[in-house]
Amino acid sequence: MTKKKTTYLVGAGGHAKVIIDILINNKIKIDTIISNKKNNDNFFNKYDFIYEKDFKYETYKKNNYYLGIGSSYNMRKRLKIIKRYLKLVLQTFFL
């Protein structure tokens, strides 16, 4: 039996909310949010949360990742985050 892929959302701000709404409308369940800071907005309380510094990249290969960091964020930092996750040779990474 194959293990179910876990779905992660990278980011926990306004753009992440929009991405979550889109995923919900497409019947895709987010399992965990990864971010460098926890958002105290009640909207995010129903999701598991991992601080990016605690995220063990090697452990979570071949799962589904969605980018919830908007383009108004510092573009260099955004691209750095994207490259970090793409280095894992992830099965799927949606922008």
Helices and strands as residue ranges (DSSP letters): E 7-10, H 14-25, E 32-35, G 42-44, E 48-51, G 52-54, G 57-60, E 64-67, H 75-86, E 92-94
